[in-house]
C-alpha cells in the first residue's frame, strides 16, 4: 500500500520554515521567557531586601500597559482633540502620532539587565579609568526620607560619564531612571538604555502635543514613585561653570504635585567633579567656534585618535588612570516642606506665575548642588596657576599657596576630597596630572602655566570657583568630611 509523494523543493523548504517557526513560538520562546522571568523575579526578591529605596510597582509594569495608559491619559486625549480641531486633521491620525510619541518615550525596565549587566559594566568601566570615590553623603538625611516619597537626584552635568558614575554609586540604594537625549536612539543602544529604565527626550522640541505626552509621562512616573535623575542645567557645562537651570522636566514634576497628597518628592543634590573630563578639549572648541561644531565623521576620528593614543600608552606600560572622580550626595530637599514654608501651590498658578515660582525653586536646588560639588586635586592646583598665570612657582611655594586655598575652602564649608587624607599627596597628584597633560611646564625646579593651555586650566578651575568666597546670605555645608573609597 506504500506510495511515494513528491514535493517541490521550494514547498519542502516552506514547510520546514513553518515547522521551525511553530517550534520557536510554541516551545523555545515561551521557555526562554519563563527562564528569564524566573531570574528577574529572583533578582527582585533579593533587591527588595537590600535596596534602601525599593523599586516601585510602576517601574515593573509592562511597557505595553504604560504606553496605553499614557496614550489614553485624559490630558493627552484633550491635547490630541485640540490639535485635531486646530489643524483640521482626523483624530485617528493625531492619535497615531500620540502612540508613536508614547512608544518613543516609555522605557522597558528590566531589573536583571540593570543590576546584573548594567551595574557590572558601569562599575568595571568607571573603575578602570578613574579612581572612583564617594566623598560626602548625608546618610542621616537620606534615611529620613519617607517610604512613600519619590526620590529625584539633581546632578551637575560635567561629562557624559556622569550617567555611568552616579548609576554605579547609587546602585546600592536604588535603580535610577534618566532622561536621555536623541543621540542614544540608535540600535541596539536604545534597547539597552530602555532596559536600564531610561526614557528618551527630544531636546527643544516645539511640538506641543509631544510636550504634553512627555509631561504626562514624567508626572505619571513621579506620582508612581519612580526614582529619577535629572541634570537641571539641561546640558553639559562647556566652560566648567554651573549653568542656569532649565525648567522643563522640573516644571512637569511640580505642576501636578498635590501638597496634601500621600506622596512627597525628595530632591537630593548631587555634586560631581573630575581630575580629567574626556570631552574637555571638545567643549573648548565649541566655545571658540559654536557654529563650526564637528560632524559625525570628524568627531568619530577624534574619538578614535584618543582611544588609539591611550591604547599605545597602555601597551607601553605608561598609561595612568585619569585621576580621581568624586561624587557627593547632599541633604534632601522636601517639596512638601518647601511648599508649606512658602505657602505656594504650583497647581493653582497661571503659566507666567508658575514659571516664576518654579525658577525660584530651581535656583534653590542649584545652590544646594553648588555646595556639594567636591574639590578634587586638579581643579585645586589649577586655580593657583589661573590666578597668577605669568608666575613661576617652586614646589614649596606652590604647596604653600594651595594650603592657603584649602583653608579658605574649609572656612567656606566646601567639601574637599584629599586622597589618603594627605594634603601633600593631594597636591602631588594634581600637579602630576597637569604636567603629564602639558598644562604646566617644569623648568629647573620651577612650575609655570603653559600659556596656550590656560583655557583648559581655567575650565578645571571654574568647577570650584563658586566655592571661594560664598555669596552673602548663602550658607554652605558645615565641615569637611573624610571620603570613603569606592574602587
C-alpha positions as CSV (number, residue, x, y, z in Angstrom):
1,X,0.0,0.0,0.0
2,X,3.0,2.3,0.1
3,X,3.2,5.2,-2.2
4,X,5.7,8.0,-2.9
5,X,4.6,11.6,-2.6
6,X,6.8,14.0,-4.4
7,X,7.1,17.6,-3.3
8,X,8.8,20.5,-5.0
9,X,12.0,21.7,-3.2
10,X,10.6,25.2,-2.6
11,X,7.5,23.7,-0.9
12,X,9.6,21.4,1.3
13,X,11.7,24.4,2.4
14,X,8.5,26.4,3.1
15,X,7.0,23.6,5.3
16,X,10.3,23.3,7.2
17,X,10.4,27.0,7.9
18,X,6.8,26.9,9.2
19,X,7.7,23.9,11.4
20,X,10.7,25.7,12.8
21,X,8.6,28.9,13.4
22,X,6.0,26.8,15.2
23,X,8.6,25.2,17.4
24,X,10.1,28.6,18.3
25,X,6.7,30.2,19.0
26,X,5.2,27.3,21.0
27,X,8.2,25.8,22.7
28,X,11.5,27.7,22.7
29,X,10.4,31.3,23.1
30,X,7.9,30.6,26.0
31,X,10.6,28.5,27.7
32,X,13.2,31.3,27.3
33,X,10.6,33.8,28.6
34,X,9.9,31.6,31.6
35,X,13.6,31.2,32.5
36,X,14.2,35.0,32.1
37,X,11.1,35.9,34.1
38,X,12.2,33.5,36.9
39,X,15.7,35.1,37.0
40,X,14.2,38.6,37.1
41,X,11.8,37.6,39.9
42,X,14.8,36.2,41.9
43,X,16.7,39.4,41.4
44,X,13.7,41.5,42.5
45,X,13.2,39.4,45.7
46,X,16.8,39.9,46.6
47,X,16.9,43.6,45.8
48,X,13.7,44.4,47.8
49,X,15.5,43.1,50.9
50,X,18.8,45.1,50.2
51,X,17.8,48.4,48.5
52,X,17.2,51.4,50.6
53,X,14.7,52.7,48.1
54,X,12.5,49.9,46.7
55,X,11.6,49.5,43.1
56,X,8.0,50.8,42.8
57,X,5.3,48.7,41.0
58,X,5.0,51.5,38.3
59,X,8.6,50.7,37.2
60,X,7.8,47.0,36.9
61,X,4.6,47.5,34.9
62,X,4.7,46.0,31.4
63,X,5.8,48.6,28.8
64,X,2.7,48.0,26.6
65,X,0.4,48.8,29.6
66,X,2.3,52.0,30.3
67,X,2.1,53.1,26.7
68,X,-1.7,52.6,26.7
69,X,-2.1,54.4,30.0
70,X,-0.1,57.3,28.6
71,X,-1.8,57.5,25.2
72,X,-5.3,57.4,26.8
73,X,-4.4,59.8,29.6
74,X,-7.3,62.4,29.8
75,X,-4.9,65.4,29.5
76,X,-3.2,63.8,26.4
77,X,-6.6,63.0,24.9
78,X,-7.7,66.6,25.4
79,X,-4.5,67.9,23.7
80,X,-4.9,65.5,20.8
81,X,-8.5,66.6,20.3
82,X,-7.5,70.3,20.4
83,X,-4.8,69.7,17.8
84,X,-7.2,67.8,15.6
85,X,-9.6,70.7,15.6
86,X,-6.9,73.4,15.2
87,X,-5.2,71.7,12.3
88,X,-8.4,70.1,10.8
89,X,-6.7,66.7,11.0
90,X,-8.6,63.5,11.6
91,X,-8.4,62.5,15.3
92,X,-7.3,59.0,14.3
93,X,-4.2,60.4,12.6
94,X,-3.4,62.6,15.6
95,X,-3.8,59.5,17.9
96,X,-1.3,57.6,15.8
97,X,1.2,60.4,16.5
98,X,0.4,60.1,20.2
99,X,1.0,56.4,20.1
100,X,4.4,56.9,18.3
101,X,5.4,59.5,20.9
102,X,4.4,57.3,23.8
103,X,6.4,54.3,22.4
104,X,9.4,56.6,21.9
105,X,9.3,57.9,25.5
106,X,8.2,55.0,27.7
107,X,11.1,52.7,28.9
108,X,11.0,49.0,29.4
109,X,12.9,48.5,32.7
110,X,14.5,45.1,33.3
111,X,15.8,44.5,36.8
112,X,18.2,41.7,35.7
113,X,19.7,43.9,32.9
114,X,20.1,46.8,35.3
115,X,21.6,45.2,38.4
116,X,23.4,42.2,36.9
117,X,24.6,43.5,33.5
118,X,24.4,47.3,33.6
119,X,25.8,47.6,37.1
120,X,28.8,45.3,36.3
121,X,29.6,47.2,33.1
122,X,29.3,50.6,34.8
123,X,31.4,49.5,37.8
124,X,34.2,47.9,35.8
125,X,34.3,50.8,33.2
126,X,34.3,53.5,35.8
127,X,37.0,51.9,38.0
128,X,39.2,51.1,35.0
129,X,39.6,54.7,34.0
130,X,39.1,56.7,37.2
131,X,39.9,56.4,40.9
132,X,36.2,56.5,41.9
133,X,35.4,57.9,45.3
134,X,32.2,58.5,47.2
135,X,33.1,61.7,49.1
136,X,30.3,63.1,51.3
137,X,26.9,61.5,51.8
138,X,24.3,62.9,54.2
139,X,23.2,59.4,55.4
140,X,21.1,60.8,58.2
141,X,19.2,63.0,55.8
142,X,18.8,60.2,53.3
143,X,17.5,57.8,56.0
144,X,14.8,60.4,57.0
145,X,13.2,60.3,53.5
146,X,9.7,58.8,53.9
147,X,9.0,55.4,52.5
148,X,6.3,56.9,50.3
149,X,8.4,59.7,48.8
150,X,9.6,59.9,45.2
151,X,13.3,60.5,45.1
152,X,14.9,62.7,42.4
153,X,18.6,63.1,42.2
154,X,19.7,66.5,40.8
155,X,23.2,66.4,39.3
156,X,25.6,69.0,37.9
157,X,26.5,67.9,34.4
158,X,30.3,67.8,33.8
159,X,30.6,64.8,31.4
160,X,28.7,62.0,29.7
161,X,30.5,59.9,32.2
162,X,28.1,61.3,34.8
163,X,25.3,58.8,33.8
164,X,27.6,55.8,34.5
165,X,29.2,57.2,37.7
166,X,26.0,58.1,39.5
167,X,24.2,54.9,38.5
168,X,27.2,52.9,39.8
169,X,27.5,54.7,43.1
170,X,23.7,54.8,43.7
171,X,23.1,51.1,42.8
172,X,23.2,50.0,46.4
173,X,20.4,52.4,47.2
174,X,18.0,52.3,44.2
175,X,17.6,52.0,40.4
176,X,17.7,55.4,38.7
177,X,15.7,56.4,35.7
178,X,17.4,59.0,33.4
179,X,16.1,61.3,30.7
180,X,18.3,60.6,27.7
181,X,18.6,62.7,24.5
182,X,18.1,61.7,20.9
183,X,21.8,60.9,20.5
184,X,21.1,57.4,22.1
185,X,18.3,56.4,19.8
186,X,20.4,54.1,17.7
187,X,20.0,50.3,17.5
188,X,21.0,48.3,19.6
189,X,22.0,51.0,22.1
190,X,18.4,52.2,22.6
191,X,17.3,48.7,23.6
192,X,19.9,48.6,26.3
193,X,19.1,52.1,27.5
194,X,15.3,51.3,27.7
195,X,16.1,48.1,29.7
196,X,18.1,50.3,32.1
197,X,14.8,52.3,32.7
198,X,15.8,55.5,30.9
199,X,13.3,57.4,28.8
200,X,14.1,59.4,25.6
201,X,13.6,63.1,25.3
202,X,13.6,65.3,22.2
203,X,15.6,68.4,23.3
204,X,14.0,71.7,22.4
205,X,11.0,70.1,20.6
206,X,8.5,72.7,19.5
207,X,5.6,70.2,19.1
208,X,3.0,71.0,21.8
209,X,1.4,67.5,21.6
210,X,4.8,65.8,22.1
211,X,5.5,68.1,25.1
212,X,2.2,67.1,26.6
213,X,2.9,63.4,26.2
214,X,6.3,63.9,27.8
215,X,4.8,66.0,30.6
216,X,2.2,63.4,31.4
217,X,4.8,60.6,31.4
218,X,7.1,62.5,33.8
219,X,4.1,63.3,36.0
220,X,2.9,59.6,36.0
221,X,6.4,58.3,36.8
222,X,6.8,60.8,39.6
223,X,3.4,60.0,41.1
224,X,4.3,56.3,40.7
225,X,7.4,56.7,42.9
226,X,10.0,56.1,40.2
227,X,13.4,57.3,41.3
228,X,14.8,59.7,38.7
229,X,18.0,61.5,38.0
230,X,17.8,65.0,36.4
231,X,20.5,67.3,35.1
232,X,18.9,70.7,35.8
233,X,21.4,72.6,33.7
234,X,19.9,70.9,30.7
235,X,23.2,70.1,29.1
236,X,27.0,69.7,29.7
237,X,28.9,72.7,31.0
238,X,31.3,73.9,28.3
239,X,33.4,76.2,30.4
240,X,33.4,74.4,33.8
241,X,30.9,76.8,35.4
242,X,27.5,75.8,36.6
243,X,24.9,76.8,34.0
244,X,21.5,78.4,34.8
245,X,18.8,75.8,35.4
246,X,16.4,74.7,32.7
247,X,12.8,74.4,33.9
248,X,11.2,71.8,31.6
249,X,11.4,68.5,33.5
250,X,11.2,70.2,36.9
251,X,8.0,72.1,35.9
252,X,6.4,68.8,34.8
253,X,7.1,67.4,38.3
254,X,5.8,70.4,40.1
255,X,2.7,71.5,38.2
256,X,0.8,68.4,39.1
257,X,2.1,67.9,42.7
258,X,-0.5,67.7,45.4
259,X,0.9,69.1,48.7
260,X,-1.8,67.3,50.6
261,X,-1.3,64.0,48.8
262,X,0.2,60.9,50.2
263,X,3.5,61.2,48.3
264,X,6.2,63.7,48.8
265,X,9.1,64.5,46.3
266,X,12.6,64.5,47.9
267,X,15.2,66.2,45.7
268,X,18.7,65.1,46.5
269,X,21.5,67.4,45.3
270,X,24.5,65.5,43.8
271,X,27.8,67.1,43.1
272,X,30.3,65.5,40.7
273,X,33.9,66.6,39.8
274,X,36.8,65.1,37.9
275,X,40.5,65.4,37.7
276,X,40.0,64.9,33.9
277,X,37.0,65.2,31.7
278,X,37.1,63.3,28.5
279,X,35.4,66.0,26.5
280,X,37.3,69.0,27.8
281,X,39.0,69.9,24.5
282,X,35.8,69.4,22.5
283,X,34.0,71.7,24.9
284,X,36.6,74.5,24.3
285,X,36.4,74.1,20.6
286,X,32.6,74.5,20.7
287,X,33.0,77.7,22.8
288,X,35.5,79.1,20.4
289,X,33.6,78.3,17.2
290,X,30.0,77.3,18.2
291,X,28.8,77.4,14.5
292,X,31.5,75.0,13.4
293,X,30.7,72.0,15.5
294,X,32.5,68.9,14.2
295,X,30.4,66.5,12.2
296,X,29.9,62.8,12.9
297,X,33.0,61.6,10.9
298,X,35.3,64.2,12.4
299,X,34.1,63.6,15.9
300,X,34.5,59.8,15.4
301,X,38.0,60.3,14.1
302,X,38.9,62.4,17.1
303,X,37.5,59.7,19.4
304,X,39.4,57.0,17.6
305,X,42.7,59.0,17.9
306,X,42.0,59.4,21.7
307,X,41.4,55.7,22.1
308,X,44.5,54.8,20.0
309,X,46.8,57.2,21.9
310,X,45.7,55.8,25.2
311,X,45.9,52.2,23.9
312,X,49.6,52.9,23.0
313,X,50.3,54.2,26.4
314,X,48.7,51.1,28.0
315,X,50.7,48.8,25.7
316,X,53.9,50.5,26.7
317,X,53.0,50.4,30.4
318,X,52.9,54.2,30.6
319,X,49.2,54.6,31.0
320,X,47.7,56.1,34.2
321,X,44.0,56.3,35.1
322,X,42.5,59.7,34.6
323,X,42.9,60.8,38.2
324,X,40.0,61.0,40.7
325,X,36.3,61.1,40.0
326,X,34.4,62.1,43.2
327,X,30.6,62.2,43.9
328,X,28.9,63.9,46.9
329,X,25.3,63.3,47.9
330,X,23.8,66.2,49.8
331,X,20.8,66.7,52.1
332,X,17.4,66.0,50.6
333,X,15.1,69.0,49.9
334,X,11.4,68.1,50.6
335,X,9.0,69.6,48.1
336,X,6.1,69.3,50.5
337,X,8.0,71.2,53.2
338,X,9.2,73.9,50.7
339,X,5.6,74.5,49.7
340,X,4.3,74.7,53.3
341,X,7.1,77.1,54.3
342,X,6.3,79.4,51.3
343,X,2.6,78.9,51.0
344,X,2.6,78.2,47.3
345,X,0.7,75.6,45.3
346,X,2.1,75.2,41.8
347,X,-1.2,73.7,40.5
348,X,-3.2,76.9,41.0
349,X,-0.9,79.3,39.2
350,X,-1.1,80.6,35.7
351,X,1.8,79.9,33.4
352,X,3.7,83.1,34.0
353,X,3.4,83.0,37.8
354,X,4.1,79.2,37.8
355,X,7.3,79.6,35.8
356,X,8.5,82.4,38.2
357,X,7.9,80.2,41.2
358,X,9.5,77.1,39.5
359,X,12.6,79.2,38.6
360,X,12.8,80.4,42.2
361,X,12.7,76.8,43.4
362,X,15.2,75.7,40.7
363,X,17.7,78.3,41.9
364,X,17.3,77.0,45.5
365,X,18.1,73.5,44.2
366,X,21.1,74.7,42.1
367,X,22.5,76.4,45.2
368,X,22.3,73.1,47.1
369,X,24.1,71.3,44.2
370,X,26.8,74.0,44.1
371,X,27.5,73.4,47.8
372,X,28.2,69.7,47.4
373,X,30.5,69.8,44.3
374,X,33.7,68.2,45.5
375,X,37.1,69.8,45.4
376,X,39.4,67.3,43.8
377,X,43.2,67.7,43.2
378,X,43.4,69.0,39.6
379,X,40.9,71.9,39.9
380,X,42.6,72.9,43.2
381,X,46.1,73.1,41.8
382,X,44.9,74.6,38.5
383,X,43.3,77.5,40.5
384,X,46.8,78.7,41.6
385,X,48.1,78.8,38.0
386,X,44.9,80.5,36.7
387,X,45.1,83.3,39.3
388,X,48.7,84.1,38.5
389,X,49.4,82.7,35.0
390,X,52.7,84.5,34.5
391,X,54.3,83.4,37.7
392,X,56.8,80.5,38.1
393,X,56.4,78.6,41.3
394,X,58.8,76.4,43.3
395,X,57.2,73.3,44.7
396,X,57.4,74.7,48.2
397,X,55.8,78.0,47.1
398,X,53.1,76.1,45.2
399,X,52.2,73.9,48.1
400,X,52.0,76.9,50.5
401,X,49.6,78.6,48.1
402,X,47.4,75.5,47.7
403,X,47.4,75.1,51.5
404,X,46.0,78.6,51.8
405,X,43.3,77.9,49.2
406,X,42.4,74.7,51.2
407,X,42.0,76.8,54.4
408,X,39.7,79.3,52.5
409,X,37.6,76.5,51.2
410,X,37.3,74.9,54.6
411,X,36.2,78.2,56.1
412,X,33.5,78.4,53.4
413,X,32.2,74.9,54.2
414,X,33.4,73.3,50.9
415,X,33.8,69.6,50.7
416,X,37.4,68.7,49.9
417,X,38.4,65.3,48.7
418,X,42.0,64.6,49.9
419,X,43.4,61.3,48.6
420,X,44.7,59.3,51.6
421,X,43.6,62.3,53.7
422,X,47.1,63.7,52.9
423,X,47.3,67.4,51.8
424,X,50.8,67.0,50.4
425,X,49.8,63.9,48.4
426,X,46.7,65.7,47.0
427,X,48.9,68.5,45.6
428,X,51.3,66.0,44.2
429,X,48.5,64.2,42.4
430,X,47.1,67.4,40.9
431,X,50.5,68.7,39.8
432,X,51.4,65.3,38.3
433,X,48.3,65.3,36.2
434,X,48.8,68.8,35.0
435,X,52.4,68.2,34.0
436,X,51.6,64.9,32.3
437,X,49.0,66.7,30.2
438,X,51.5,69.5,29.5
439,X,49.2,72.1,31.0
440,X,52.1,73.0,33.4
441,X,55.8,73.0,32.4
442,X,58.7,72.4,34.8
443,X,62.0,74.1,34.2
444,X,64.9,73.9,36.7
445,X,62.5,73.0,39.5
446,X,60.1,75.8,38.8
447,X,56.5,75.3,37.6
448,X,54.6,77.6,35.3
449,X,51.4,77.5,33.3
450,X,51.7,76.8,29.6
451,X,50.0,79.9,28.0
452,X,48.3,78.0,25.2
453,X,46.7,75.7,27.8
454,X,45.3,78.4,30.0
455,X,41.7,77.9,28.7
456,X,41.8,74.3,29.9
457,X,43.4,75.3,33.2
458,X,40.6,77.8,33.6
459,X,38.0,75.1,32.7
460,X,39.1,73.0,35.6
461,X,39.5,75.9,38.0
462,X,36.0,77.1,37.2
463,X,34.5,73.9,38.6
464,X,35.3,75.1,42.1
465,X,35.5,78.9,41.6
466,X,32.0,79.4,43.1
467,X,33.1,77.9,46.4
468,X,35.7,80.6,47.1
469,X,34.1,83.2,49.0
470,X,30.5,82.3,49.4
471,X,28.0,84.9,48.3
472,X,26.4,86.9,51.1
473,X,23.4,85.2,52.6
474,X,24.3,81.8,51.2
475,X,25.2,79.2,53.7
476,X,27.4,76.2,53.0
477,X,27.6,72.7,54.3
478,X,29.5,72.7,57.6
479,X,32.6,70.7,58.0
480,X,34.8,68.7,55.6
481,X,34.0,65.0,55.7
482,X,36.6,62.4,55.1
483,X,36.0,60.4,51.9
484,X,35.2,56.7,51.6
485,X,36.8,54.8,48.8
486,X,34.9,53.0,46.1
487,X,37.2,51.0,43.9
